[in-house]
Amino acid sequence: DTGVSQNPRHKITKRGQNVTFRCDPISEHNRLYWYRQTLGQGPEFLTYFQNEAQLEKSRLLSDRFSAERPKGSFSTLEIQRTEQGDSAMYLCASSLHGQPQHFGDGTRLSIL
Amino acid sequence: AQTVTQSQPEMSVQEAETVTLSCTYDTSESDYYLFWYKQPPSRQMILVIRQEAYKQQNATENRFSVNFQKAAKSFSLKISDSQLGDAAMYFCAIQGGSEKLVFGKGTKLTVNP
């Protein structure tokens, strides 16, 4: 069990650029979640996959955000035309059905 | 909609003493889970303890225990024999009717030597 892995750890980009983050879940976990955490707040749910199917999306996930999990293993979260308000820590978690979610270290996004 | 409220932004405790962190929640679900997660500075979120709402017995994990009051929708975390390594942000969360976790704003715990 190597844990949930997220890359990159830090991403600095200019406003208007596109960014993509990757999450590798714990290998046997079929559920994968994305959350966003801003300073001084708890994580907020963005979206969730069961295997390759995206089953739930938050209202927070605007049209500029897209997530995929093409083979039911790793997932990518892309943000297009980044804005200042996108600066946050993006957390990935994975789980088995009925079991607690295990989190990765997160990707910190800074928009210049 | 589910909500979680943590009314203590910061708490402090002396090493070896006991501290209780408060959490209240609201949900219309009859079946749900409650969690406490710990997030040390610049480190990943770690599960501390989980409580199933249908279980009346309070969950315990070594020095960590909860006081689950279902009617009052209260879910506090007690840390006994506090250690320096317990210093972190503590988040209360609920999961019910959906796979997503809904978190509170967190309580920053400082442990003084």
Interface residues (C-beta under 8 A of the other chain):
Chain A: G3 V4 R31 Y33 Y35 G40 Q41 G42 P43 E44 F45 Y48 Q50 L55 E56 S58 L91 A93 P100 Q101 H102 F103 G104 D105 G106
Chain B: V4 F35 Y37 R43 Q44 M45 I46 L47 R50 F91 A93 S98 E99 K100 L101 V102 F103 G104 K105 G106
